[in-house]
Amino acid sequence: MDGSISSATPACEHFDVLIVGAGISGIGAAYHLRDQCPDKTYVVLDALDSCGGTWRTHRYPGIRSDSDLYTFGYRFKPWIGPPIAEASAILTYLEDVIAENDLARHIRYGHRVVHAAWDSTAALWTVRARRDDGVEGTFTCNFLWMGQGYYRHDQGYTPDWPGMAEYRGLIVHPQTWPDDLDYSGKRILLIGSGATAAT
């Protein structure tokens, strides 16, 4: 098997390495596997419909990096834009890395990992992933590389505070920002003091 991706998804496929997530970590892992282990087969599974992870999920106005992108970028493709950049520039950078290094054929979007189990006897991981159309595929791999980030992309954390159900205003989580939100002339309360709130 050469590690390339076919359009059909067989009942079970084996790869030397399975990478979960096509954000900056997963893309970097794929590049280094291609570069340093060209004899290894690999696949990248991502639940979203395109690359970028957090930069694709978060769409609130003004989203940008909160750290110097010269240290965020890859050693093999140094960042050459402004040190603080908007999400669209970061997404373009990641898309360029995929295109320049022929990584697209190894990435399957719309594949949400729902189960992973290690078998010590066989020395294999078995991973189940559900596609957007509801079909589940099974993969085995010798090495499972988790690059999916540290939070749920489909549902941001919202505390269950007393009185939220009675609140008459709008509660908006930055992770599920509505495209048509008009907040002009509104009194707004921000909860949190991190990079998202500052942006």
TISE-819529 format. One record per residue: residue number from 1; residue in three letters; chain; z, x, y of N, C-alpha, C in turn. Coordinates in steps of 0.001 Angstrom, whole numbers, plus 500000, padded with zeros to 6 digits. Example, Ala and Ser with C-alpha at 12.3 -4.5 7.8 and 13.67 -1.06 7.14 Angstrom:
<rs>
R    k    r  c     n.z     n.x     n.y    ca.z    ca.x    ca.y     c.z     c.x     c.y
R    1  Ala  A  507800  513190  494310  507800  512300  495500  507800  513200  496700
R    2  Ser  A  507080  512850  497750  507140  513670  498940  507870  512900  500030
</rs>
This chain:
<rs>
R    k    r  c     n.z     n.x     n.y    ca.z    ca.x    ca.y     c.z     c.x     c.y
R    1  Met  A  500000  500849  498823  500000  500000  500000  500000  500893  501238
R    2  Asp  A  499139  500599  502222  499054  501449  503400  499952  500999  504537
R    3  Gly  A  500697  499904  504349  501633  499448  505368  501003  498529  506387
R    4  Ser  A  499682  498287  506300  499054  497391  507265  499387  495952  506918
R    5  Ile  A  499240  495080  507900  499652  493691  507767  498449  492811  507481
R    6  Ser  A  498525  492010  506452  497461  491049  506177  497836  489707  506779
R    7  Ser  A  496859  488836  506937  497135  487541  507539  497879  486623  506576
R    8  Ala  A  497702  486818  505276  498412  486009  504291  499778  486631  504017
R    9  Thr  A  500769  485785  503797  502098  486281  503492  502404  486008  502027
R   10  Pro  A  502369  487037  501170  502671  486824  499760  504133  486461  499557
R   11  Ala  A  504462  486050  498339  505828  485623  498038  506826  486742  498289
R   12  Cys  A  506473  487978  497945  507371  489108  498177  506545  490352  498462
R   13  Glu  A  506923  491050  499508  506235  492286  499874  507257  493403  499956
R   14  His  A  506836  494597  499584  507729  495746  499651  507242  496742  500697
R   15  Phe  A  508185  497262  501484  507929  498324  502456  509027  499367  502309
R   16  Asp  A  508700  500591  502606  509741  501615  502592  510816  501295  503628
R   17  Val  A  510375  500843  504813  511299  500536  505909  510939  499183  506499
R   18  Leu  A  511944  498350  506709  511765  497082  507419  512588  497164  508696
R   19  Ile  A  511932  496966  509832  512578  497022  511145  512727  495598  511662
R   20  Val  A  513923  495233  512071  514162  493913  512642  514200  494061  514161
R   21  Gly  A  513228  493444  514837  513192  493448  516297  512067  494294  516851
R   22  Ala  A  511306  493714  517774  510206  494424  518437  510490  494584  519924
R   23  Gly  A  511741  494939  520213  512112  495324  521565  512015  496836  521676
R   24  Ile  A  512703  497417  522641  512583  498859  522859  513055  499661  521638
R   25  Ser  A  514097  499202  520947  514589  499937  519774  513613  499856  518610
R   26  Gly  A  513161  498648  518287  512245  498471  517169  510912  499160  517375
R   27  Ile  A  510380  499092  518594  509103  499754  518899  509270  501271  518786
R   28  Gly  A  510379  501780  519304  510649  503211  519199  510783  503650  517751
R   29  Ala  A  511467  502836  516939  511615  503160  515518  510248  503202  514838
R   30  Ala  A  509395  502223  515136  508060  502178  514533  507250  503412  514916
R   31  Tyr  A  507318  503800  516197  506584  504993  516632  507045  506226  515862
R   32  His  A  508355  506418  515772  508880  507622  515119  508578  507632  513622
R   33  Leu  A  508586  506465  512988  508182  506409  511575  506720  506819  511429
R   34  Arg  A  505857  506272  512281  504430  506600  512240  504218  508093  512467
R   35  Asp  A  504979  508646  513405  504794  510035  513806  505419  511035  512826
R   36  Gln  A  506641  510748  512377  507378  511715  511573  507340  511451  510071
R   37  Cys  A  507002  510226  509684  506956  509875  508254  505670  509102  507966
R   38  Pro  A  504518  509721  508171  503252  508990  508038  502979  508457  506629
R   39  Asp  A  503697  508980  505633  503504  508508  504258  504348  507274  503946
R   40  Lys  A  505240  506874  504847  506112  505720  504614  505452  504439  505115
R   41  Thr  A  505627  503363  504360  505148  502054  504798  506271  501363  505565
R   42  Tyr  A  505895  500568  506542  506907  499859  507323  506324  498595  507935
R   43  Val  A  507218  497685  508258  506856  496446  508939  507951  496153  509955
R   44  Val  A  507567  495542  511063  508509  495116  512099  508471  493596  512134
R   45  Leu  A  509628  492953  512000  509717  491493  512087  510444  491123  513373
R   46  Asp  A  509880  490181  514110  510526  489726  515347  510446  488207  515422
R   47  Ala  A  511547  487580  515825  511612  486121  515914  510786  485574  517074
R   48  Leu  A  510584  486379  518123  509842  485906  519291  508344  485942  519031
R   49  Asp  A  507569  485451  520003  506113  485407  519820  505404  486621  520401
R   50  Ser  A  506170  487562  520922  505596  488791  521456  506698  489837  521559
R   51  Cys  A  506329  491051  521920  507299  492144  521989  508166  492050  523242
R   52  Gly  A  509191  492860  523259  509976  493004  524483  511421  492607  524396
R   53  Gly  A  511794  491840  523382  513196  491481  523220  513794  490845  524457
R   54  Thr  A  514830  491464  524983  515557  490901  526125  514658  490703  527340
R   55  Trp  A  513646  491557  527489  512751  491448  528655  511804  490266  528519
R   56  Arg  A  511637  489753  527315  510821  488568  527081  511694  487318  527143
R   57  Thr  A  512917  487414  526618  513812  486259  526562  514279  485832  527950
R   58  His  A  514740  486791  528734  515292  486467  530054  514167  486321  531075
R   59  Arg  A  514117  485158  531736  513043  484879  532685  513566  484433  534051
R   60  Tyr  A  514824  484680  534329  515359  484228  535611  514743  485049  536748
R   61  Pro  A  514688  484471  537949  514039  485163  539078  514683  486514  539383
R   62  Gly  A  513849  487504  539574  514335  488822  539969  514825  489689  538833
R   63  Ile  A  514661  489266  537594  515167  490084  536485  514546  491482  536547
R   64  Arg  A  515406  492467  536472  514962  493861  536550  515972  494732  535812
R   65  Ser  A  515595  495970  535635  516498  496903  534944  517732  497143  535799
R   66  Asp  A  518825  497431  535121  520052  497755  535850  520408  499220  535678
R   67  Ser  A  519486  499978  535099  519707  501410  534946  518390  502138  535201
R   68  Asp  A  518492  503423  535374  517354  504280  535674  516379  504286  534501
R   69  Leu  A  515158  503827  534740  514184  503727  533657  513664  505080  533194
R   70  Tyr  A  513921  506133  533924  513527  507454  533437  514348  507825  532208
R   71  Thr  A  515563  507271  532094  516377  507505  530907  516173  506398  529873
R   72  Phe  A  515615  505281  530286  515369  504146  529395  514087  504367  528586
R   73  Gly  A  513096  504999  529192  511793  505185  528556  511847  506161  527389
R   74  Tyr  A  510769  506161  526622  510679  507024  525447  510337  508459  525837
R   75  Arg  A  510841  509417  525060  510524  510825  525273  509018  511066  525119
R   76  Phe  A  508391  510357  524179  506966  510555  523911  506061  509855  524933
R   77  Lys  A  506642  508987  525764  505883  508321  526829  506821  508142  528021
R   78  Pro  A  506988  509179  528812  507923  509092  529938  507552  507966  530904
R   79  Trp  A  508574  507328  531429  508404  506263  532426  507909  506902  533719
R   80  Ile  A  506848  506360  534307  506302  506945  535539  506366  505991  536725
R   81  Gly  A  506905  504801  536516  507023  503836  537613  508288  504056  538418
R   82  Pro  A  508635  503093  539272  509882  503204  540037  511081  503196  539092
R   83  Pro  A  512177  503834  539482  513321  503950  538578  513967  502608  538224
R   84  Ile  A  513908  501647  539114  514393  500292  538835  513165  499396  538878
R   85  Ala  A  512893  498682  537778  511651  497913  537698  511913  496510  537193
R   86  Glu  A  510988  495607  537523  511075  494226  537064  510669  494126  535596
R   87  Ala  A  511055  493017  534982  510786  492796  533562  509306  492901  533232
R   88  Ser  A  508436  492403  534111  506997  492428  533822  506481  493854  533655
R   89  Ala  A  506984  494787  534455  506566  496191  534337  507087  496806  533038
R   90  Ile  A  508297  496434  532652  508870  496954  531408  508093  496413  530211
R   91  Leu  A  507732  495134  530254  506938  494549  529169  505582  495234  529054
R   92  Thr  A  504949  495509  530181  503658  496201  530164  503807  497575  529532
R   93  Tyr  A  504867  498278  529881  505153  499597  529307  505266  499506  527779
R   94  Leu  A  506037  498537  527284  506214  498383  525835  504905  497986  525156
R   95  Glu  A  504141  497099  525782  502841  496699  525237  501890  497897  525167
R   96  Asp  A  501941  498764  526179  501104  499970  526184  501469  500897  525027
R   97  Val  A  502765  501050  524766  503206  501905  523651  502652  501364  522332
R   98  Ile  A  502710  500059  522154  502183  499442  520923  500688  499701  520806
R   99  Ala  A  499945  499462  521892  498485  499622  521863  498076  501078  521672
R  100  Glu  A  498715  501986  522380  498337  503407  522333  498636  504062  520990
R  101  Asn  A  499536  503469  520226  499956  504085  518963  499622  503239  517735
R  102  Asp  A  498747  502248  517902  498271  501419  516793  499431  500803  516012
R  103  Leu  A  500421  500279  516739  501589  499703  516077  501445  498207  515828
R  104  Ala  A  500520  497534  516508  500414  496074  516425  500209  495592  514993
R  105  Arg  A  499455  496335  514207  499166  495894  512836  500398  495940  511939
R  106  His  A  501472  496568  512411  502713  496641  511643  503747  495611  512094
R  107  Ile  A  503433  494849  513150  504409  493916  513727  504031  492484  513377
R  108  Arg  A  505023  491730  512927  504845  490296  512667  505784  489518  513566
R  109  Tyr  A  505186  488803  514486  505966  487969  515396  506229  486611  514753
R  110  Gly  A  507186  485886  515313  507515  484572  514777  508135  484636  513391
R  111  His  A  508826  485721  513082  509508  485914  511797  510998  486140  512065
R  112  Arg  A  511789  485115  511848  513233  485207  512072  513932  485577  510766
R  113  Val  A  514645  486692  510759  515381  487104  509569  516560  486152  509386
R  114  Val  A  516641  485536  508194  517702  484564  507922  518690  485057  506868
R  115  His  A  518302  486130  506148  519202  486644  505114  518797  488070  504753
R  116  Ala  A  519798  488900  504515  519552  490260  504026  520655  490613  503042
R  117  Ala  A  520260  491159  501897  521243  491516  500878  520868  492861  500254
R  118  Trp  A  521871  493691  500053  521689  495007  499452  522004  494928  497955
R  119  Asp  A  521151  495506  497134  521354  495586  495688  521568  497060  495341
R  120  Ser  A  522803  497433  495028  523122  498835  494735  522443  499329  493467
R  121  Thr  A  522282  498464  492494  521657  498870  491238  520190  499242  491445
R  122  Ala  A  519473  498388  492186  518051  498636  492442  517832  499543  493643
R  123  Ala  A  518891  499763  494430  518793  500534  495682  517730  499940  496602
R  124  Leu  A  517809  498615  496756  516844  497901  497592  517531  496832  498422
R  125  Trp  A  516997  496631  499622  517355  495471  500421  516376  494357  500081
R  126  Thr  A  516863  493131  500032  516004  491952  499959  516251  491165  501240
R  127  Val  A  515173  490905  501958  515255  490248  503265  514409  488985  503223
R  128  Arg  A  514995  487883  503670  514236  486639  503819  514007  486384  505297
R  129  Ala  A  512777  486018  505631  512437  485722  507025  511706  484389  507079
R  130  Arg  A  512089  483568  508061  511450  482268  508254  510472  482354  509409
R  131  Arg  A  509232  481997  509118  508199  481997  510157  508357  480767  511043
R  132  Asp  A  507664  480776  512168  507716  479646  513096  507245  478347  512447
R  133  Asp  A  506348  478442  511459  505846  477232  510791  506778  476753  509676
R  134  Gly  A  507942  477390  509525  508931  476969  508534  508808  477643  507186
R  135  Val  A  507716  478356  506946  507514  479031  505664  508401  480271  505605
R  136  Glu  A  509073  480453  504478  509923  481631  504291  509194  482677  503464
R  137  Gly  A  509305  483919  503879  508767  485037  503128  509895  485947  502687
R  138  Thr  A  509678  486654  501608  510684  487580  501092  510115  488988  501124
R  139  Phe  A  510935  489913  501559  510553  491318  501659  511609  492148  500949
R  140  Thr  A  511182  493244  500362  512137  494238  499885  511836  495534  500621
R  141  Cys  A  512884  496336  500790  512716  497620  501477  513801  498579  501022
R  142  Asn  A  513508  499861  501164  514494  500894  500827  515451  501147  501981
R  143  Phe  A  514979  500877  503205  515799  501125  504389  515608  499969  505350
R  144  Leu  A  516703  499374  505785  516676  498258  506733  517158  498762  508079
R  145  Trp  A  516296  498685  509080  516580  499229  510410  516801  498054  511352
R  146  Met  A  518030  497865  511810  518369  496726  512662  518215  497114  514135
R  147  Gly  A  517201  496554  514781  516949  496824  516197  516837  495527  516978
R  148  Gln  A  517608  494522  516575  517452  493187  517135  518317  492917  518362
R  149  Gly  A  519064  493897  518810  519920  493660  519972  521284  493145  519552
R  150  Tyr  A  522096  492867  520539  523482  492529  520246  523852  491085  520582
R  151  Tyr  A  522879  490222  520807  523195  488824  521068  522074  487935  520543
R  152  Arg  A  522338  486629  520535  521355  485671  520038  520335  485387  521134
R  153  His  A  519068  485636  520842  518023  485378  521823  517785  483888  522017
R  154  Asp  A  518040  483088  520996  517729  481663  521084  518842  480849  521728
R  155  Gln  A  520029  481436  521886  521135  480679  522459  522152  481632  523066
R  156  Gly  A  522186  481651  524383  523151  482509  525063  524564  481963  524918
R  157  Tyr  A  525538  482846  524965  526933  482432  524824  527368  481605  526029
R  158  Thr  A  527907  480443  525762  528484  479592  526809  529850  479141  526327
R  159  Pro  A  530919  479481  527056  532261  479043  526644  532369  477519  526690
R  160  Asp  A  533263  476990  525917  533518  475549  525915  534734  475281  526793
R  161  Trp  A  534505  475240  528098  535595  475032  529040  535931  473551  529165
R  162  Pro  A  537203  473238  529301  537590  471837  529502  536912  471278  530760
R  163  Gly  A  536378  470065  530657  535768  469405  531808  534276  469638  531962
R  164  Met  A  533679  470491  531124  532236  470762  531266  531407  469497  531073
R  165  Ala  A  531815  468647  530154  531051  467419  529887  531075  466467  531073
R  166  Glu  A  532121  466525  531871  532237  465630  533027  531620  466213  534300
R  167  Tyr  A  531290  467477  534278  530729  468130  535466  529393  467481  535826
R  168  Arg  A  529211  467100  537100  528012  466372  537518  526883  467280  537980
R  169  Gly  A  527193  468546  538157  526160  469481  538592  525362  470012  537407
R  170  Leu  A  524506  470950  537703  523650  471554  536691  524271  472866  536230
R  171  Ile  A  524347  473065  534922  524826  474325  534359  523611  475035  533769
R  172  Val  A  523332  476240  534258  522148  476979  533828  522576  478332  533271
R  173  His  A  522121  478617  532077  522374  479935  531479  521143  480799  531748
R  174  Pro  A  521320  482058  532186  520156  482894  532510  519218  483123  531326
R  175  Gln  A  519738  482987  530125  518922  483211  528938  517978  482043  528660
R  176  Thr  A  518293  480868  529211  517438  479691  529021  517053  479114  530385
R  177  Trp  A  516705  479989  531302  516380  479593  532681  515163  478673  532695
R  178  Pro  A  515283  477460  533255  514117  476569  533309  513087  477055  534327
R  179  Asp  A  511824  477004  533963  510762  477482  534849  510684  476684  536146
R  180  Asp  A  511095  475420  536127  510954  474555  537304  512254  474390  538094
R  181  Leu  A  513221  475265  537887  514503  475135  538583  514350  475411  540074
R  182  Asp  A  514715  474424  540889  514689  474580  542343  516133  474635  542828
R  183  Tyr  A  516567  475815  543219  517953  475982  543663  518056  476188  545181
R  184  Ser  A  516947  475933  545895  516983  476091  547350  517938  475062  547959
R  185  Gly  A  518761  475520  548888  519717  474654  549572  520900  474233  548732
R  186  Lys  A  521066  474791  547576  522170  474409  546681  523346  475363  546848
R  187  Arg  A  524529  474848  546605  525714  475695  546532  525830  476135  545077
R  188  Ile  A  525907  477441  544866  525853  477986  543513  527099  478804  543218
R  189  Leu  A  527625  478622  542036  528743  479420  541553  528240  480278  540411
R  190  Leu  A  528391  481596  540534  528029  482508  539455  529279  482841  538660
R  191  Ile  A  529170  482751  537357  530289  483127  536497  529891  484413  535788
R  192  Gly  A  530640  485460  536020  530334  486766  535469  530068  487760  536592
R  193  Ser  A  530228  489030  536272  530052  490061  537304  529201  491212  536801
R  194  Gly  A  528414  490961  535762  527595  492014  535186  526249  492140  535834
R  195  Ala  A  525331  492828  535152  524006  493122  535712  523222  491840  536013
R  196  Thr  A  523330  490840  535144  522603  489598  535360  523051  488921  536640
R  197  Ala  A  524352  488843  536856  524878  488220  538072  524448  488992  539311
R  198  Ala  A  524459  490307  539219  524044  491134  540368  522574  490926  540681
R  199  Thr  A  521752  490826  539651  520313  490593  539854  520077  489241  540496
</rs>
